[in-house]
Each structure stands twice: as C-alpha cells, then as structure tokens.
Amino acid sequence: MPTRTVATYALEADKLTDTFGSSLAFPALLDQVDALVGAWLADGDLGQSETAQAGAR
C-alpha cells in the first residue's frame, strides 16, 4: 500500500472532497513531502506514526 498518493483531477470539488478529503495548497503539500522524506532519510524506516502525523496537518 503506498504511503502517499499525489494526483490532480478535473471534477466537481464536492465529489473530490467526499472521495479524497480536503485538498492542500501546493506549499503545504511540499512541506508534507519534505517531512515524510526527511523522516525516512533520518530513520531509514517510515513507520505509521510519521505517516499519521504528516496526514494530520
């Protein structure tokens, strides 16, 4: 199962939010990717706590 999925869609916003959750501004997305990769590089392992923490922002 992937840790993170990044995608773009050209559909109605309410359908996207219902299916995928709230969207993020691109700078916030970059911050989450940076934190995720930084944790992986620091620990060599991307555990559930780091994934859940990044998704909670």
Phi and psi in radians as a Rosetta constraint file:
Dihedral C 1 N 2 CA 2 C 2 CIRCULARHARMONIC -1.182 0.35
Dihedral N 2 CA 2 C 2 N 3 CIRCULARHARMONIC 2.608 0.35
Dihedral C 2 N 3 CA 3 C 3 CIRCULARHARMONIC -1.313 0.35
Dihedral N 3 CA 3 C 3 N 4 CIRCULARHARMONIC -0.665 0.35
Dihedral C 3 N 4 CA 4 C 4 CIRCULARHARMONIC -2.574 0.35
Dihedral N 4 CA 4 C 4 N 5 CIRCULARHARMONIC 2.431 0.35
Dihedral C 4 N 5 CA 5 C 5 CIRCULARHARMONIC -2.112 0.35
Dihedral N 5 CA 5 C 5 N 6 CIRCULARHARMONIC 2.301 0.35
Dihedral C 5 N 6 CA 6 C 6 CIRCULARHARMONIC -2.077 0.35
Dihedral N 6 CA 6 C 6 N 7 CIRCULARHARMONIC 2.254 0.35
Dihedral C 6 N 7 CA 7 C 7 CIRCULARHARMONIC -2.699 0.35
Dihedral N 7 CA 7 C 7 N 8 CIRCULARHARMONIC 2.805 0.35
Dihedral C 7 N 8 CA 8 C 8 CIRCULARHARMONIC -2.175 0.35
Dihedral N 8 CA 8 C 8 N 9 CIRCULARHARMONIC 2.606 0.35
Dihedral C 8 N 9 CA 9 C 9 CIRCULARHARMONIC -2.477 0.35
Dihedral N 9 CA 9 C 9 N 10 CIRCULARHARMONIC 2.597 0.35
Dihedral C 9 N 10 CA 10 C 10 CIRCULARHARMONIC -1.972 0.35
Dihedral N 10 CA 10 C 10 N 11 CIRCULARHARMONIC 1.171 0.35
Dihedral C 10 N 11 CA 11 C 11 CIRCULARHARMONIC -2.198 0.35
Dihedral N 11 CA 11 C 11 N 12 CIRCULARHARMONIC 3.068 0.35
Dihedral C 11 N 12 CA 12 C 12 CIRCULARHARMONIC -1.118 0.35
Dihedral N 12 CA 12 C 12 N 13 CIRCULARHARMONIC 2.384 0.35
Dihedral C 12 N 13 CA 13 C 13 CIRCULARHARMONIC -1.024 0.35
Dihedral N 13 CA 13 C 13 N 14 CIRCULARHARMONIC -0.696 0.35
Dihedral C 13 N 14 CA 14 C 14 CIRCULARHARMONIC -1.140 0.35
Dihedral N 14 CA 14 C 14 N 15 CIRCULARHARMONIC -0.614 0.35
Dihedral C 14 N 15 CA 15 C 15 CIRCULARHARMONIC -1.205 0.35
Dihedral N 15 CA 15 C 15 N 16 CIRCULARHARMONIC -0.679 0.35
Dihedral C 15 N 16 CA 16 C 16 CIRCULARHARMONIC -1.120 0.35
Dihedral N 16 CA 16 C 16 N 17 CIRCULARHARMONIC -0.806 0.35
Dihedral C 16 N 17 CA 17 C 17 CIRCULARHARMONIC -1.104 0.35
Dihedral N 17 CA 17 C 17 N 18 CIRCULARHARMONIC -0.732 0.35
Dihedral C 17 N 18 CA 18 C 18 CIRCULARHARMONIC -1.060 0.35
Dihedral N 18 CA 18 C 18 N 19 CIRCULARHARMONIC -0.667 0.35
Dihedral C 18 N 19 CA 19 C 19 CIRCULARHARMONIC -1.467 0.35
Dihedral N 19 CA 19 C 19 N 20 CIRCULARHARMONIC -0.798 0.35
Dihedral C 19 N 20 CA 20 C 20 CIRCULARHARMONIC -1.954 0.35
Dihedral N 20 CA 20 C 20 N 21 CIRCULARHARMONIC -0.141 0.35
Dihedral C 20 N 21 CA 21 C 21 CIRCULARHARMONIC 1.585 0.35
Dihedral N 21 CA 21 C 21 N 22 CIRCULARHARMONIC -3.104 0.35
Dihedral C 21 N 22 CA 22 C 22 CIRCULARHARMONIC -1.133 0.35
Dihedral N 22 CA 22 C 22 N 23 CIRCULARHARMONIC 2.585 0.35
Dihedral C 22 N 23 CA 23 C 23 CIRCULARHARMONIC -1.467 0.35
Dihedral N 23 CA 23 C 23 N 24 CIRCULARHARMONIC 2.889 0.35
Dihedral C 23 N 24 CA 24 C 24 CIRCULARHARMONIC -2.092 0.35
Dihedral N 24 CA 24 C 24 N 25 CIRCULARHARMONIC 2.552 0.35
Dihedral C 24 N 25 CA 25 C 25 CIRCULARHARMONIC -1.175 0.35
Dihedral N 25 CA 25 C 25 N 26 CIRCULARHARMONIC 2.614 0.35
Dihedral C 25 N 26 CA 26 C 26 CIRCULARHARMONIC -0.977 0.35
Dihedral N 26 CA 26 C 26 N 27 CIRCULARHARMONIC -0.736 0.35
Dihedral C 26 N 27 CA 27 C 27 CIRCULARHARMONIC -1.065 0.35
Dihedral N 27 CA 27 C 27 N 28 CIRCULARHARMONIC -0.652 0.35
Dihedral C 27 N 28 CA 28 C 28 CIRCULARHARMONIC -1.166 0.35
Dihedral N 28 CA 28 C 28 N 29 CIRCULARHARMONIC -0.678 0.35
Dihedral C 28 N 29 CA 29 C 29 CIRCULARHARMONIC -1.070 0.35
Dihedral N 29 CA 29 C 29 N 30 CIRCULARHARMONIC -0.781 0.35
Dihedral C 29 N 30 CA 30 C 30 CIRCULARHARMONIC -1.077 0.35
Dihedral N 30 CA 30 C 30 N 31 CIRCULARHARMONIC -0.689 0.35
Dihedral C 30 N 31 CA 31 C 31 CIRCULARHARMONIC -1.085 0.35
Dihedral N 31 CA 31 C 31 N 32 CIRCULARHARMONIC -0.722 0.35
Dihedral C 31 N 32 CA 32 C 32 CIRCULARHARMONIC -1.172 0.35
Dihedral N 32 CA 32 C 32 N 33 CIRCULARHARMONIC -0.739 0.35
Dihedral C 32 N 33 CA 33 C 33 CIRCULARHARMONIC -1.115 0.35
Dihedral N 33 CA 33 C 33 N 34 CIRCULARHARMONIC -0.744 0.35
Dihedral C 33 N 34 CA 34 C 34 CIRCULARHARMONIC -1.042 0.35
Dihedral N 34 CA 34 C 34 N 35 CIRCULARHARMONIC -0.793 0.35
Dihedral C 34 N 35 CA 35 C 35 CIRCULARHARMONIC -1.136 0.35
Dihedral N 35 CA 35 C 35 N 36 CIRCULARHARMONIC -0.718 0.35
Dihedral C 35 N 36 CA 36 C 36 CIRCULARHARMONIC -1.124 0.35
Dihedral N 36 CA 36 C 36 N 37 CIRCULARHARMONIC -0.839 0.35
Dihedral C 36 N 37 CA 37 C 37 CIRCULARHARMONIC -1.195 0.35
Dihedral N 37 CA 37 C 37 N 38 CIRCULARHARMONIC -0.678 0.35
Dihedral C 37 N 38 CA 38 C 38 CIRCULARHARMONIC -1.064 0.35
Dihedral N 38 CA 38 C 38 N 39 CIRCULARHARMONIC -0.732 0.35
Dihedral C 38 N 39 CA 39 C 39 CIRCULARHARMONIC -1.131 0.35
Dihedral N 39 CA 39 C 39 N 40 CIRCULARHARMONIC -0.721 0.35
Dihedral C 39 N 40 CA 40 C 40 CIRCULARHARMONIC -1.123 0.35
Dihedral N 40 CA 40 C 40 N 41 CIRCULARHARMONIC -0.762 0.35
Dihedral C 40 N 41 CA 41 C 41 CIRCULARHARMONIC -1.173 0.35
Dihedral N 41 CA 41 C 41 N 42 CIRCULARHARMONIC -0.660 0.35
Dihedral C 41 N 42 CA 42 C 42 CIRCULARHARMONIC -1.230 0.35
Dihedral N 42 CA 42 C 42 N 43 CIRCULARHARMONIC -0.706 0.35
Dihedral C 42 N 43 CA 43 C 43 CIRCULARHARMONIC -1.773 0.35
Dihedral N 43 CA 43 C 43 N 44 CIRCULARHARMONIC -0.367 0.35
Dihedral C 43 N 44 CA 44 C 44 CIRCULARHARMONIC 1.295 0.35
Dihedral N 44 CA 44 C 44 N 45 CIRCULARHARMONIC 0.060 0.35
Dihedral C 44 N 45 CA 45 C 45 CIRCULARHARMONIC -2.630 0.35
Dihedral N 45 CA 45 C 45 N 46 CIRCULARHARMONIC 2.327 0.35
Dihedral C 45 N 46 CA 46 C 46 CIRCULARHARMONIC -1.811 0.35
Dihedral N 46 CA 46 C 46 N 47 CIRCULARHARMONIC 1.636 0.35
Dihedral C 46 N 47 CA 47 C 47 CIRCULARHARMONIC -1.417 0.35
Dihedral N 47 CA 47 C 47 N 48 CIRCULARHARMONIC 3.029 0.35
Dihedral C 47 N 48 CA 48 C 48 CIRCULARHARMONIC -1.075 0.35
Dihedral N 48 CA 48 C 48 N 49 CIRCULARHARMONIC -0.672 0.35
Dihedral C 48 N 49 CA 49 C 49 CIRCULARHARMONIC -1.113 0.35
Dihedral N 49 CA 49 C 49 N 50 CIRCULARHARMONIC -0.687 0.35
Dihedral C 49 N 50 CA 50 C 50 CIRCULARHARMONIC -1.183 0.35
Dihedral N 50 CA 50 C 50 N 51 CIRCULARHARMONIC -0.686 0.35
Dihedral C 50 N 51 CA 51 C 51 CIRCULARHARMONIC -1.145 0.35
Dihedral N 51 CA 51 C 51 N 52 CIRCULARHARMONIC -0.813 0.35
Dihedral C 51 N 52 CA 52 C 52 CIRCULARHARMONIC -1.115 0.35
Dihedral N 52 CA 52 C 52 N 53 CIRCULARHARMONIC -0.680 0.35
Dihedral C 52 N 53 CA 53 C 53 CIRCULARHARMONIC -1.147 0.35
Dihedral N 53 CA 53 C 53 N 54 CIRCULARHARMONIC -0.745 0.35
Dihedral C 53 N 54 CA 54 C 54 CIRCULARHARMONIC -1.151 0.35
Dihedral N 54 CA 54 C 54 N 55 CIRCULARHARMONIC -0.658 0.35
Dihedral C 54 N 55 CA 55 C 55 CIRCULARHARMONIC -1.276 0.35
Dihedral N 55 CA 55 C 55 N 56 CIRCULARHARMONIC -0.313 0.35
Dihedral C 55 N 56 CA 56 C 56 CIRCULARHARMONIC -1.455 0.35
Dihedral N 56 CA 56 C 56 N 57 CIRCULARHARMONIC -0.121 0.35
